Structure formats: C-alpha cells, structure tokens
Amino acid sequence: METVHHVHADERRPSFRLRTHPTTTQSVGQAFHVVSPRALTLRGYAEQIAAWLGQPARLAFLPFDEWKTRGQ
C-alpha cells in the first residue's frame, strides 16, 4: 500500500536548478520534496494498468515468505 508520486524528470528539473544555482545560498542545508499532485498507492497503480489493458486487477497480499516461493 505504498504511496507513489509519478514525477517526470522535466517536472523536477526546475526545482534542482533553483536549489543548485550559485547565487541561491538560502537553499544550503534545506530539504526539498518534489511530488505529484496526484499521488496513488501501488495497488491503485496496478489497478490503473490493468484497466488500461482491459483486464481486471487480480491482486492479493501475501506474506513475504509465501510470495518469494510462488515463482519457483
């Protein structure tokens, strides 16, 4: 159920440019978060991909030990 923010490199570039500009000393030691205004969970992302492919999302949560042996 992790939340992800899909942000394209072109959207991040201006933030990094401002942060590293030689005349901008106010950013030294500061933290910056560049995120999408439309965050979604990994489950939501999987459901969107399935919908785009015209398929139902068949998702299940498994304990790690069970999940790692499924593909063997």
N, CA, C and O atoms as a CHARMM CRD file, in Angstrom:
* protein
*
  288
    1    1 MET  N      0.81200  -1.19500   0.00000 PROA 1      0.00000
    2    1 MET  CA     0.00000   0.00000   0.00000 PROA 1      0.00000
    3    1 MET  C      0.85800   1.26300   0.00000 PROA 1      0.00000
    4    1 MET  O      0.40300   2.32500   0.42400 PROA 1      0.00000
    5    2 GLU  N      2.07400   1.15200  -0.46600 PROA 2      0.00000
    6    2 GLU  CA     2.94100   2.32600  -0.54100 PROA 2      0.00000
    7    2 GLU  C      2.31200   3.39000  -1.43300 PROA 2      0.00000
    8    2 GLU  O      1.62800   3.07400  -2.40600 PROA 2      0.00000
    9    3 THR  N      2.54500   4.62800  -1.09600 PROA 3      0.00000
   10    3 THR  CA     2.09000   5.74300  -1.91700 PROA 3      0.00000
   11    3 THR  C      3.23200   6.16400  -2.82800 PROA 3      0.00000
   12    3 THR  O      4.36300   6.34300  -2.37600 PROA 3      0.00000
   13    4 VAL  N      2.93400   6.31900  -4.10200 PROA 4      0.00000
   14    4 VAL  CA     3.95500   6.73700  -5.06000 PROA 4      0.00000
   15    4 VAL  C      3.52200   8.03900  -5.72500 PROA 4      0.00000
   16    4 VAL  O      2.33200   8.32100  -5.86200 PROA 4      0.00000
   17    5 HSD  N      4.49800   8.80900  -6.12600 PROA 5      0.00000
   18    5 HSD  CA     4.28100  10.07500  -6.82700 PROA 5      0.00000
   19    5 HSD  C      5.03800   9.98400  -8.14600 PROA 5      0.00000
   20    5 HSD  O      6.26600  10.07100  -8.17400 PROA 5      0.00000
   21    6 HSD  N      4.30300   9.81000  -9.23200 PROA 6      0.00000
   22    6 HSD  CA     4.97300   9.76500 -10.52500 PROA 6      0.00000
   23    6 HSD  C      5.29800  11.20400 -10.94100 PROA 6      0.00000
   24    6 HSD  O      4.40500  12.00700 -11.21000 PROA 6      0.00000
   25    7 VAL  N      6.57400  11.50200 -10.98500 PROA 7      0.00000
   26    7 VAL  CA     7.02300  12.84000 -11.36800 PROA 7      0.00000
   27    7 VAL  C      8.02600  12.67700 -12.50300 PROA 7      0.00000
   28    7 VAL  O      9.03000  11.98000 -12.35300 PROA 7      0.00000
   29    8 HSD  N      7.76100  13.30600 -13.61700 PROA 8      0.00000
   30    8 HSD  CA     8.64300  13.24200 -14.77600 PROA 8      0.00000
   31    8 HSD  C      9.88100  14.10700 -14.54400 PROA 8      0.00000
   32    8 HSD  O      9.81500  15.11100 -13.83400 PROA 8      0.00000
   33    9 ALA  N     11.00500  13.71900 -15.13900 PROA 9      0.00000
   34    9 ALA  CA    12.26100  14.45700 -14.98100 PROA 9      0.00000
   35    9 ALA  C     12.11100  15.92400 -15.36500 PROA 9      0.00000
   36    9 ALA  O     12.70600  16.79400 -14.72800 PROA 9      0.00000
   37   10 ASP  N     11.32600  16.20700 -16.39700 PROA 10     0.00000
   38   10 ASP  CA    11.14000  17.59600 -16.82100 PROA 10     0.00000
   39   10 ASP  C     10.43800  18.42400 -15.74000 PROA 10     0.00000
   40   10 ASP  O     10.62800  19.63800 -15.65900 PROA 10     0.00000
   41   11 GLU  N      9.63000  17.76200 -14.91400 PROA 11     0.00000
   42   11 GLU  CA     8.94400  18.46600 -13.83100 PROA 11     0.00000
   43   11 GLU  C      9.87000  18.71900 -12.64500 PROA 11     0.00000
   44   11 GLU  O      9.67200  19.67800 -11.89900 PROA 11     0.00000
   45   12 ARG  N     10.86800  17.87500 -12.46800 PROA 12     0.00000
   46   12 ARG  CA    11.81500  18.03000 -11.35700 PROA 12     0.00000
   47   12 ARG  C     12.92500  19.02500 -11.66600 PROA 12     0.00000
   48   12 ARG  O     13.44200  19.68200 -10.76300 PROA 12     0.00000
   49   13 ARG  N     13.28400  19.13400 -12.91100 PROA 13     0.00000
   50   13 ARG  CA    14.45600  19.92700 -13.31500 PROA 13     0.00000
   51   13 ARG  C     14.44700  21.35200 -12.76400 PROA 13     0.00000
   52   13 ARG  O     15.47600  21.78300 -12.24300 PROA 13     0.00000
   53   14 PRO  N     13.34900  22.11000 -12.84700 PROA 14     0.00000
   54   14 PRO  CA    13.38100  23.48600 -12.32600 PROA 14     0.00000
   55   14 PRO  C     13.68600  23.53400 -10.82300 PROA 14     0.00000
   56   14 PRO  O     14.35900  24.45400 -10.36000 PROA 14     0.00000
   57   15 SER  N     13.20400  22.56800 -10.07300 PROA 15     0.00000
   58   15 SER  CA    13.46900  22.55500  -8.63500 PROA 15     0.00000
   59   15 SER  C     14.95400  22.37200  -8.35200 PROA 15     0.00000
   60   15 SER  O     15.51500  23.04500  -7.48600 PROA 15     0.00000
   61   16 PHE  N     15.58700  21.46600  -9.08200 PROA 16     0.00000
   62   16 PHE  CA    17.00500  21.23300  -8.86100 PROA 16     0.00000
   63   16 PHE  C     17.84200  22.40800  -9.36300 PROA 16     0.00000
   64   16 PHE  O     18.89100  22.71700  -8.79800 PROA 16     0.00000
   65   17 ARG  N     17.38200  23.04800 -10.40800 PROA 17     0.00000
   66   17 ARG  CA    18.09200  24.21400 -10.91200 PROA 17     0.00000
   67   17 ARG  C     18.09200  25.33000  -9.86800 PROA 17     0.00000
   68   17 ARG  O     19.12300  25.95800  -9.62700 PROA 17     0.00000
   69   18 LEU  N     16.94900  25.57100  -9.25800 PROA 18     0.00000
   70   18 LEU  CA    16.85900  26.60200  -8.22200 PROA 18     0.00000
   71   18 LEU  C     17.72400  26.25200  -7.01400 PROA 18     0.00000
   72   18 LEU  O     18.38500  27.11500  -6.43700 PROA 18     0.00000
   73   19 ARG  N     17.70900  24.98100  -6.64500 PROA 19     0.00000
   74   19 ARG  CA    18.44100  24.54700  -5.45400 PROA 19     0.00000
   75   19 ARG  C     19.94800  24.66900  -5.63900 PROA 19     0.00000
   76   19 ARG  O     20.66100  24.95900  -4.67900 PROA 19     0.00000
   77   20 THR  N     20.44700  24.45600  -6.85300 PROA 20     0.00000
   78   20 THR  CA    21.89200  24.44400  -7.07900 PROA 20     0.00000
   79   20 THR  C     22.42300  25.72100  -7.71900 PROA 20     0.00000
   80   20 THR  O     23.60900  25.80100  -8.03900 PROA 20     0.00000
   81   21 HSD  N     21.57000  26.71600  -7.91000 PROA 21     0.00000
   82   21 HSD  CA    22.01600  27.95900  -8.53400 PROA 21     0.00000
   83   21 HSD  C     23.07100  28.62300  -7.64200 PROA 21     0.00000
   84   21 HSD  O     22.87400  28.72400  -6.43200 PROA 21     0.00000
   85   22 PRO  N     24.20000  29.08000  -8.23100 PROA 22     0.00000
   86   22 PRO  CA    25.29900  29.63200  -7.42600 PROA 22     0.00000
   87   22 PRO  C     24.91900  30.83500  -6.56300 PROA 22     0.00000
   88   22 PRO  O     25.53700  31.06300  -5.52300 PROA 22     0.00000
   89   23 THR  N     23.91600  31.60300  -6.97500 PROA 23     0.00000
   90   23 THR  CA    23.56500  32.78600  -6.18100 PROA 23     0.00000
   91   23 THR  C     22.50300  32.49000  -5.12700 PROA 23     0.00000
   92   23 THR  O     22.12200  33.37800  -4.36500 PROA 23     0.00000
   93   24 THR  N     22.02600  31.25500  -5.07900 PROA 24     0.00000
   94   24 THR  CA    20.98900  30.88000  -4.11800 PROA 24     0.00000
   95   24 THR  C     21.63100  30.18200  -2.93200 PROA 24     0.00000
   96   24 THR  O     21.79200  28.96200  -2.93400 PROA 24     0.00000
   97   25 THR  N     21.99400  30.94700  -1.93100 PROA 25     0.00000
   98   25 THR  CA    22.61000  30.34900  -0.74600 PROA 25     0.00000
   99   25 THR  C     21.56500  29.96700   0.29000 PROA 25     0.00000
  100   25 THR  O     21.88000  29.25700   1.24500 PROA 25     0.00000
  101   26 GLN  N     20.33600  30.42000   0.12200 PROA 26     0.00000
  102   26 GLN  CA    19.27900  30.10600   1.08100 PROA 26     0.00000
  103   26 GLN  C     18.91700  28.62200   1.07600 PROA 26     0.00000
  104   26 GLN  O     18.33100  28.13000   2.04000 PROA 26     0.00000
  105   27 SER  N     19.25200  27.91000   0.01800 PROA 27     0.00000
  106   27 SER  CA    18.87600  26.50100  -0.05800 PROA 27     0.00000
  107   27 SER  C     19.87800  25.57700   0.62000 PROA 27     0.00000
  108   27 SER  O     19.60500  24.38700   0.77400 PROA 27     0.00000
  109   28 VAL  N     21.02500  26.09500   1.02500 PROA 28     0.00000
  110   28 VAL  CA    22.04500  25.26200   1.67100 PROA 28     0.00000
  111   28 VAL  C     21.48500  24.68200   2.96400 PROA 28     0.00000
  112   28 VAL  O     20.99600  25.41500   3.82400 PROA 28     0.00000
  113   29 GLY  N     21.56200  23.36300   3.09300 PROA 29     0.00000
  114   29 GLY  CA    21.07500  22.68900   4.28000 PROA 29     0.00000
  115   29 GLY  C     19.58400  22.46500   4.32400 PROA 29     0.00000
  116   29 GLY  O     19.07200  21.96900   5.32800 PROA 29     0.00000
  117   30 GLN  N     18.86700  22.81400   3.26600 PROA 30     0.00000
  118   30 GLN  CA    17.41800  22.66000   3.22500 PROA 30     0.00000
  119   30 GLN  C     17.04900  21.34500   2.54300 PROA 30     0.00000
  120   30 GLN  O     17.84200  20.80500   1.77100 PROA 30     0.00000
  121   31 ALA  N     15.86800  20.83200   2.81700 PROA 31     0.00000
  122   31 ALA  CA    15.34000  19.64000   2.17100 PROA 31     0.00000
  123   31 ALA  C     14.20000  20.05600   1.24500 PROA 31     0.00000
  124   31 ALA  O     13.41200  20.94100   1.57900 PROA 31     0.00000
  125   32 PHE  N     14.11700  19.42100   0.09100 PROA 32     0.00000
  126   32 PHE  CA    13.09100  19.73500  -0.89000 PROA 32     0.00000
  127   32 PHE  C     12.35700  18.46600  -1.29400 PROA 32     0.00000
  128   32 PHE  O     12.98100  17.42400  -1.49600 PROA 32     0.00000
  129   33 HSD  N     11.04700  18.54700  -1.41200 PROA 33     0.00000
  130   33 HSD  CA    10.23000  17.41800  -1.81500 PROA 33     0.00000
  131   33 HSD  C      9.51800  17.79700  -3.11600 PROA 33     0.00000
  132   33 HSD  O      8.71400  18.72900  -3.14300 PROA 33     0.00000
  133   34 VAL  N      9.81600  17.08100  -4.17500 PROA 34     0.00000
  134   34 VAL  CA     9.17200  17.31300  -5.46000 PROA 34     0.00000
  135   34 VAL  C      8.23900  16.12500  -5.68700 PROA 34     0.00000
  136   34 VAL  O      8.68800  15.00600  -5.93400 PROA 34     0.00000
  137   35 VAL  N      6.94300  16.38400  -5.60100 PROA 35     0.00000
  138   35 VAL  CA     5.96800  15.30600  -5.68800 PROA 35     0.00000
  139   35 VAL  C      4.86800  15.65000  -6.67900 PROA 35     0.00000
  140   35 VAL  O      4.71300  16.79700  -7.09800 PROA 35     0.00000
  141   36 SER  N      4.12600  14.64500  -7.03300 PROA 36     0.00000
  142   36 SER  CA     2.99700  14.81200  -7.94100 PROA 36     0.00000
  143   36 SER  C      1.77600  15.29000  -7.16600 PROA 36     0.00000
  144   36 SER  O      1.59900  14.91100  -6.00800 PROA 36     0.00000
  145   37 PRO  N      0.94000  16.10700  -7.77200 PROA 37     0.00000
  146   37 PRO  CA    -0.30800  16.48700  -7.10400 PROA 37     0.00000
  147   37 PRO  C     -1.31500  15.33700  -7.07600 PROA 37     0.00000
  148   37 PRO  O     -2.35000  15.43300  -6.41600 PROA 37     0.00000
  149   38 ARG  N     -1.01500  14.25000  -7.79200 PROA 38     0.00000
  150   38 ARG  CA    -1.93900  13.10800  -7.86100 PROA 38     0.00000
  151   38 ARG  C     -1.23000  11.82100  -7.44900 PROA 38     0.00000
  152   38 ARG  O     -0.99000  10.94300  -8.27800 PROA 38     0.00000
  153   39 ALA  N     -0.90200  11.71700  -6.18600 PROA 39     0.00000
  154   39 ALA  CA    -0.26600  10.50600  -5.68100 PROA 39     0.00000
  155   39 ALA  C     -1.25100   9.34800  -5.69900 PROA 39     0.00000
  156   39 ALA  O     -2.46100   9.56000  -5.62100 PROA 39     0.00000
  157   40 LEU  N     -0.74400   8.12700  -5.80000 PROA 40     0.00000
  158   40 LEU  CA    -1.59700   6.96600  -5.72900 PROA 40     0.00000
  159   40 LEU  C     -0.84800   5.82300  -5.06200 PROA 40     0.00000
  160   40 LEU  O      0.38000   5.84800  -4.97200 PROA 40     0.00000
  161   41 THR  N     -1.57600   4.83400  -4.60100 PROA 41     0.00000
  162   41 THR  CA    -0.94500   3.67700  -3.97700 PROA 41     0.00000
  163   41 THR  C     -0.45800   2.73500  -5.06400 PROA 41     0.00000
  164   41 THR  O     -0.86600   2.84100  -6.22100 PROA 41     0.00000
  165   42 LEU  N      0.41400   1.81600  -4.68900 PROA 42     0.00000
  166   42 LEU  CA     0.85700   0.80900  -5.65100 PROA 42     0.00000
  167   42 LEU  C     -0.32300  -0.03600  -6.11500 PROA 42     0.00000
  168   42 LEU  O     -0.37400  -0.45700  -7.27000 PROA 42     0.00000
  169   43 ARG  N     -1.27000  -0.28100  -5.21400 PROA 43     0.00000
  170   43 ARG  CA    -2.48000  -1.01500  -5.60800 PROA 43     0.00000
  171   43 ARG  C     -3.25400  -0.20800  -6.65700 PROA 43     0.00000
  172   43 ARG  O     -3.68400  -0.75900  -7.67100 PROA 43     0.00000
  173   44 GLY  N     -3.42800   1.08100  -6.41600 PROA 44     0.00000
  174   44 GLY  CA    -4.11500   1.93600  -7.38000 PROA 44     0.00000
  175   44 GLY  C     -3.40100   1.96600  -8.72100 PROA 44     0.00000
  176   44 GLY  O     -4.04200   1.97900  -9.77200 PROA 44     0.00000
  177   45 TYR  N     -2.06600   1.97900  -8.68300 PROA 45     0.00000
  178   45 TYR  CA    -1.26700   1.97000  -9.90900 PROA 45     0.00000
  179   45 TYR  C     -1.50600   0.67000 -10.67900 PROA 45     0.00000
  180   45 TYR  O     -1.70700   0.69500 -11.89300 PROA 45     0.00000
  181   46 ALA  N     -1.48500  -0.47200  -9.97000 PROA 46     0.00000
  182   46 ALA  CA    -1.73100  -1.76700 -10.61900 PROA 46     0.00000
  183   46 ALA  C     -3.13600  -1.83000 -11.19800 PROA 46     0.00000
  184   46 ALA  O     -3.33700  -2.36700 -12.28800 PROA 46     0.00000
  185   47 GLU  N     -4.11000  -1.28300 -10.47500 PROA 47     0.00000
  186   47 GLU  CA    -5.48600  -1.28000 -10.97000 PROA 47     0.00000
  187   47 GLU  C     -5.61600  -0.42200 -12.22700 PROA 47     0.00000
  188   47 GLU  O     -6.34800  -0.78100 -13.14900 PROA 47     0.00000
  189   48 GLN  N     -4.91000   0.71100 -12.26900 PROA 48     0.00000
  190   48 GLN  CA    -4.94000   1.56800 -13.46500 PROA 48     0.00000
  191   48 GLN  C     -4.32500   0.85900 -14.66500 PROA 48     0.00000
  192   48 GLN  O     -4.88300   0.89300 -15.76200 PROA 48     0.00000
  193   49 ILE  N     -3.17900   0.21700 -14.45900 PROA 49     0.00000
  194   49 ILE  CA    -2.52000  -0.50800 -15.55900 PROA 49     0.00000
  195   49 ILE  C     -3.44700  -1.60300 -16.08800 PROA 49     0.00000
  196   49 ILE  O     -3.60600  -1.75100 -17.30000 PROA 49     0.00000
  197   50 ALA  N     -4.05700  -2.36900 -15.18400 PROA 50     0.00000
  198   50 ALA  CA    -4.97400  -3.43100 -15.60000 PROA 50     0.00000
  199   50 ALA  C     -6.14000  -2.84800 -16.40100 PROA 50     0.00000
  200   50 ALA  O     -6.52900  -3.40200 -17.43000 PROA 50     0.00000
  201   51 ALA  N     -6.69300  -1.73400 -15.93000 PROA 51     0.00000
  202   51 ALA  CA    -7.80900  -1.09800 -16.63500 PROA 51     0.00000
  203   51 ALA  C     -7.37800  -0.64800 -18.03400 PROA 51     0.00000
  204   51 ALA  O     -8.12300  -0.82800 -18.99700 PROA 51     0.00000
  205   52 TRP  N     -6.18300  -0.06700 -18.15200 PROA 52     0.00000
  206   52 TRP  CA    -5.69600   0.36700 -19.46800 PROA 52     0.00000
  207   52 TRP  C     -5.54900  -0.82300 -20.41800 PROA 52     0.00000
  208   52 TRP  O     -5.71400  -0.68900 -21.63100 PROA 52     0.00000
  209   53 LEU  N     -5.23600  -1.98900 -19.84600 PROA 53     0.00000
  210   53 LEU  CA    -5.05600  -3.19000 -20.66600 PROA 53     0.00000
  211   53 LEU  C     -6.35600  -3.97000 -20.83900 PROA 53     0.00000
  212   53 LEU  O     -6.36900  -5.04000 -21.44900 PROA 53     0.00000
  213   54 GLY  N     -7.45500  -3.42900 -20.29700 PROA 54     0.00000
  214   54 GLY  CA    -8.74200  -4.08800 -20.42400 PROA 54     0.00000
  215   54 GLY  C     -8.85900  -5.36100 -19.60800 PROA 54     0.00000
  216   54 GLY  O     -9.63900  -6.25000 -19.95000 PROA 54     0.00000
  217   55 GLN  N     -8.10200  -5.45500 -18.54800 PROA 55     0.00000
  218   55 GLN  CA    -8.09400  -6.64600 -17.70200 PROA 55     0.00000
  219   55 GLN  C     -8.54400  -6.28900 -16.29100 PROA 55     0.00000
  220   55 GLN  O     -8.36200  -5.15200 -15.85800 PROA 55     0.00000
  221   56 PRO  N     -9.12500  -7.23700 -15.57100 PROA 56     0.00000
  222   56 PRO  CA    -9.40500  -6.98500 -14.15300 PROA 56     0.00000
  223   56 PRO  C     -8.09800  -7.09700 -13.36000 PROA 56     0.00000
  224   56 PRO  O     -7.22100  -7.89000 -13.70300 PROA 56     0.00000
  225   57 ALA  N     -7.98200  -6.32800 -12.34100 PROA 57     0.00000
  226   57 ALA  CA    -6.79400  -6.41000 -11.48200 PROA 57     0.00000
  227   57 ALA  C     -7.01500  -7.55200 -10.49700 PROA 57     0.00000
  228   57 ALA  O     -7.90300  -7.48700  -9.64700 PROA 57     0.00000
  229   58 ARG  N     -6.21100  -8.58500 -10.61700 PROA 58     0.00000
  230   58 ARG  CA    -6.31300  -9.72500  -9.70200 PROA 58     0.00000
  231   58 ARG  C     -5.15400  -9.61900  -8.71600 PROA 58     0.00000
  232   58 ARG  O     -4.06300 -10.13900  -8.95000 PROA 58     0.00000
  233   59 LEU  N     -5.41500  -8.94400  -7.63000 PROA 59     0.00000
  234   59 LEU  CA    -4.36700  -8.64400  -6.65900 PROA 59     0.00000
  235   59 LEU  C     -4.60000  -9.38500  -5.35300 PROA 59     0.00000
  236   59 LEU  O     -5.73700  -9.58800  -4.92900 PROA 59     0.00000
  237   60 ALA  N     -3.50800  -9.78200  -4.72800 PROA 60     0.00000
  238   60 ALA  CA    -3.59300 -10.43200  -3.42000 PROA 60     0.00000
  239   60 ALA  C     -2.35400 -10.05600  -2.61900 PROA 60     0.00000
  240   60 ALA  O     -1.25500  -9.93900  -3.16200 PROA 60     0.00000
  241   61 PHE  N     -2.54700  -9.87300  -1.34800 PROA 61     0.00000
  242   61 PHE  CA    -1.42700  -9.60000  -0.45900 PROA 61     0.00000
  243   61 PHE  C     -0.96500 -10.92000   0.14400 PROA 61     0.00000
  244   61 PHE  O     -1.77800 -11.68900   0.65800 PROA 61     0.00000
  245   62 LEU  N      0.33000 -11.18100   0.08400 PROA 62     0.00000
  246   62 LEU  CA     0.89400 -12.41500   0.60900 PROA 62     0.00000
  247   62 LEU  C      2.02500 -12.10000   1.58100 PROA 62     0.00000
  248   62 LEU  O      2.72500 -11.10200   1.41200 PROA 62     0.00000
  249   63 PRO  N      2.20900 -12.93800   2.59100 PROA 63     0.00000
  250   63 PRO  CA     3.39600 -12.78300   3.42300 PROA 63     0.00000
  251   63 PRO  C      4.64000 -12.98900   2.54900 PROA 63     0.00000
  252   63 PRO  O      4.59700 -13.77200   1.60000 PROA 63     0.00000
  253   64 PHE  N      5.72000 -12.31400   2.84600 PROA 64     0.00000
  254   64 PHE  CA     6.90900 -12.35700   2.00100 PROA 64     0.00000
  255   64 PHE  C      7.39400 -13.77800   1.74800 PROA 64     0.00000
  256   64 PHE  O      7.73600 -14.11900   0.61600 PROA 64     0.00000
  257   65 ASP  N      7.43000 -14.61100   2.78400 PROA 65     0.00000
  258   65 ASP  CA     7.93000 -15.98700   2.60000 PROA 65     0.00000
  259   65 ASP  C      7.10400 -16.76600   1.58900 PROA 65     0.00000
  260   65 ASP  O      7.65000 -17.56300   0.82600 PROA 65     0.00000
  261   66 GLU  N      5.79100 -16.54500   1.57400 PROA 66     0.00000
  262   66 GLU  CA     4.94600 -17.20900   0.58700 PROA 66     0.00000
  263   66 GLU  C      5.12900 -16.58800  -0.78500 PROA 66     0.00000
  264   66 GLU  O      5.16400 -17.30000  -1.78900 PROA 66     0.00000
  265   67 TRP  N      5.24500 -15.28600  -0.83900 PROA 67     0.00000
  266   67 TRP  CA     5.40400 -14.58500  -2.12000 PROA 67     0.00000
  267   67 TRP  C      6.69600 -14.99700  -2.82000 PROA 67     0.00000
  268   67 TRP  O      6.69800 -15.22700  -4.02900 PROA 67     0.00000
  269   68 LYS  N      7.79900 -15.09100  -2.06800 PROA 68     0.00000
  270   68 LYS  CA     9.08700 -15.37300  -2.71400 PROA 68     0.00000
  271   68 LYS  C      9.17200 -16.79800  -3.27100 PROA 68     0.00000
  272   68 LYS  O      9.99800 -17.06500  -4.14400 PROA 68     0.00000
  273   69 THR  N      8.33000 -17.71700  -2.77900 PROA 69     0.00000
  274   69 THR  CA     8.36600 -19.09500  -3.30500 PROA 69     0.00000
  275   69 THR  C      7.36900 -19.30200  -4.43500 PROA 69     0.00000
  276   69 THR  O      7.38900 -20.35700  -5.06800 PROA 69     0.00000
  277   70 ARG  N      6.51500 -18.35700  -4.70600 PROA 70     0.00000
  278   70 ARG  CA     5.48800 -18.51000  -5.74400 PROA 70     0.00000
  279   70 ARG  C      6.05600 -18.73600  -7.14100 PROA 70     0.00000
  280   70 ARG  O      5.49900 -19.51300  -7.91600 PROA 70     0.00000
  281   71 GLY  N      7.15100 -18.06900  -7.46800 PROA 71     0.00000
  282   71 GLY  CA     7.70900 -18.16600  -8.81600 PROA 71     0.00000
  283   71 GLY  C      8.65300 -19.32700  -9.03000 PROA 71     0.00000
  284   71 GLY  O      9.22300 -19.47000 -10.11200 PROA 71     0.00000
  285   72 GLN  N      8.82700 -20.15200  -8.02700 PROA 72     0.00000
  286   72 GLN  CA     9.78800 -21.25700  -8.15700 PROA 72     0.00000
  287   72 GLN  C      9.13600 -22.53800  -8.61600 PROA 72     0.00000
  288   72 GLN  O      9.81300 -23.55400  -8.77100 PROA 72     0.00000
